[in-house]
Amino acid sequence: MPRVTPRVPHQTPMYEPDGKMSRTWVIFFEKLARFDPGDTNRKATFVLKRALTVENDLTNHYIVRVAGAFYDAALKAKLAPTGAAARFVIERSTDEGLTWESILNPNPGYLEIPDGDDSLIVYDRGIFHPDPAIARVEIGYLLRKNCTQIGSTTAGQDITSVVRWE
């Protein structure tokens, strides 16, 4: 049975006259603590609104909240790169950002938006590192997105990248 987000008891006062939280609100917070939003904790979404540049840390780091093994990735550009493909690397840190390693298969070693392509590009499990210990995350790991190549005529812009794990 799918879990439903608990309803906020907005018509019930949060506190009793003696200053204690009302039982209705206590129950709400207990349900909220047990709420499992499912897939939202098993994916990292990186959104870059500006024009691409070749650099590390294009977006905020994602903090992993649920452990698992990667199984797919997707890219989408609103403004596609032209003149050359745009290439991205997704890296993980197991030590709070001191060191980073790619989670992608060394061959080819990157996710790519082909020259002029603004369609949704989906990669399957084969894009991830063949070592199962590297192709997974644990709670507290960090993920980041880097760009290693941009379009030579138009860099590309408004790029969304998603990686998912189970």
VMD Tcl script that draws the C-alpha trace (Angstrom):
set ca {
  {0.00 0.00 0.00}
  {1.48 3.39 -0.94}
  {2.20 5.77 1.87}
  {0.29 9.02 1.90}
  {1.78 12.27 3.14}
  {0.24 12.99 6.55}
  {-2.30 15.80 6.51}
  {-1.44 18.90 8.47}
  {-4.01 19.36 11.26}
  {-4.26 23.10 10.56}
  {-7.63 23.50 12.32}
  {-6.30 22.10 15.58}
  {-4.29 24.35 17.88}
  {-0.68 23.18 18.05}
  {-0.40 23.81 21.78}
  {-2.71 23.18 24.72}
  {-3.42 26.02 27.19}
  {-0.74 24.58 29.51}
  {1.90 24.97 26.76}
  {2.20 21.29 25.83}
  {1.86 20.21 22.21}
  {-1.62 18.86 21.45}
  {-2.01 15.11 20.93}
  {-3.21 15.70 17.33}
  {0.04 17.47 16.47}
  {2.13 14.85 18.27}
  {0.48 12.16 16.11}
  {1.07 14.26 12.98}
  {4.80 14.57 13.72}
  {5.05 10.85 14.52}
  {3.47 10.02 11.15}
  {5.69 12.54 9.39}
  {8.81 10.95 10.92}
  {7.75 7.57 9.51}
  {6.78 9.00 6.11}
  {8.84 7.47 3.32}
  {8.75 9.61 0.19}
  {10.19 6.68 -1.75}
  {12.26 7.50 -4.79}
  {12.95 11.11 -3.81}
  {15.59 9.94 -1.32}
  {17.17 7.66 -3.93}
  {18.03 10.19 -6.59}
  {20.20 13.25 -6.95}
  {19.06 16.03 -9.25}
  {21.56 18.64 -10.41}
  {20.20 21.74 -12.16}
  {22.42 24.32 -13.84}
  {20.52 27.35 -15.17}
  {23.48 29.33 -16.53}
  {25.63 28.65 -19.59}
  {27.99 25.70 -19.25}
  {31.65 26.16 -18.42}
  {34.35 23.54 -17.99}
  {34.68 23.29 -14.21}
  {34.09 21.17 -11.13}
  {31.24 21.75 -8.69}
  {28.76 23.14 -11.21}
  {25.93 22.88 -8.69}
  {25.42 22.28 -5.00}
  {26.62 18.98 -3.62}
  {23.97 16.35 -2.94}
  {24.08 14.68 0.50}
  {23.04 11.02 0.26}
  {20.24 10.09 2.69}
  {19.62 6.48 1.63}
  {22.30 3.94 0.63}
  {22.13 1.97 -2.61}
  {23.57 0.98 -5.99}
  {23.22 3.24 -9.03}
  {20.96 2.02 -11.82}
  {20.30 4.90 -14.22}
  {21.08 8.49 -15.11}
  {19.46 11.11 -17.32}
  {20.39 14.44 -18.92}
  {18.28 17.16 -20.51}
  {19.33 20.50 -22.00}
  {16.90 23.32 -22.70}
  {19.59 24.96 -24.83}
  {21.68 22.21 -26.43}
  {25.41 22.55 -26.95}
  {26.41 23.09 -30.58}
  {29.72 22.61 -32.35}
  {30.65 19.81 -29.95}
  {29.04 17.60 -27.33}
  {28.84 18.61 -23.67}
  {30.32 16.07 -21.26}
  {29.73 15.61 -17.55}
  {31.19 13.53 -14.76}
  {29.34 12.62 -11.58}
  {31.64 12.07 -8.62}
  {31.17 10.88 -5.07}
  {33.04 11.72 -1.91}
  {33.22 9.28 0.98}
  {35.14 11.73 3.20}
  {33.02 14.90 3.30}
  {34.50 16.39 0.13}
  {38.21 15.94 0.79}
  {38.60 13.54 -2.14}
  {36.35 12.70 -5.09}
  {36.05 9.74 -7.48}
  {33.90 9.22 -10.56}
  {30.96 6.84 -10.24}
  {30.96 6.35 -14.02}
  {32.39 3.50 -16.07}
  {35.92 4.53 -17.18}
  {34.85 3.64 -20.72}
  {33.60 6.23 -21.73}
  {33.92 7.94 -18.32}
  {31.30 10.64 -18.88}
  {27.65 11.43 -19.56}
  {27.17 13.30 -22.84}
  {24.70 15.62 -24.50}
  {25.46 15.28 -28.22}
  {25.94 18.32 -30.45}
  {22.53 19.98 -30.99}
  {20.55 17.41 -28.95}
  {17.90 18.84 -26.61}
  {16.05 15.54 -26.10}
  {16.00 13.56 -22.86}
  {19.03 11.26 -22.73}
  {18.76 8.22 -20.44}
  {21.63 5.94 -19.47}
  {21.19 2.47 -17.98}
  {23.20 0.67 -15.31}
  {26.10 0.09 -17.73}
  {27.17 3.75 -17.51}
  {28.26 3.25 -13.88}
  {31.60 1.99 -12.65}
  {32.00 -1.81 -13.01}
  {33.30 -2.09 -9.43}
  {30.14 -2.51 -7.32}
  {31.86 -0.83 -4.37}
  {32.31 2.37 -6.43}
  {28.92 2.21 -8.17}
  {27.06 2.72 -4.90}
  {26.54 5.29 -2.18}
  {26.14 5.19 1.59}
  {24.37 7.62 3.90}
  {26.42 10.80 4.25}
  {28.35 10.48 0.98}
  {28.39 13.57 -1.23}
  {27.70 13.69 -4.97}
  {28.73 16.44 -7.37}
  {28.52 17.22 -11.07}
  {31.47 18.42 -13.14}
  {31.63 19.54 -16.76}
  {34.65 18.38 -18.79}
  {33.63 19.67 -22.25}
  {31.20 22.26 -23.62}
  {29.85 23.01 -27.07}
  {32.38 24.92 -29.19}
  {29.81 27.23 -30.82}
  {27.12 27.32 -28.13}
  {28.21 26.00 -24.74}
  {24.77 24.72 -23.74}
  {22.54 26.01 -20.95}
  {19.78 24.97 -18.52}
  {21.12 21.45 -18.02}
  {19.38 19.03 -15.67}
  {21.09 15.80 -14.63}
  {19.64 13.01 -12.48}
  {21.25 9.87 -11.07}
  {19.15 7.22 -9.30}
  {19.98 4.28 -7.07}
  {18.11 1.42 -5.42}
}
mol new
graphics top color blue
foreach p $ca { graphics top sphere $p radius 0.5 }
foreach p [lrange $ca 0 end-1] q [lrange $ca 1 end] { graphics top cylinder $p $q radius 0.2 }
display resetview
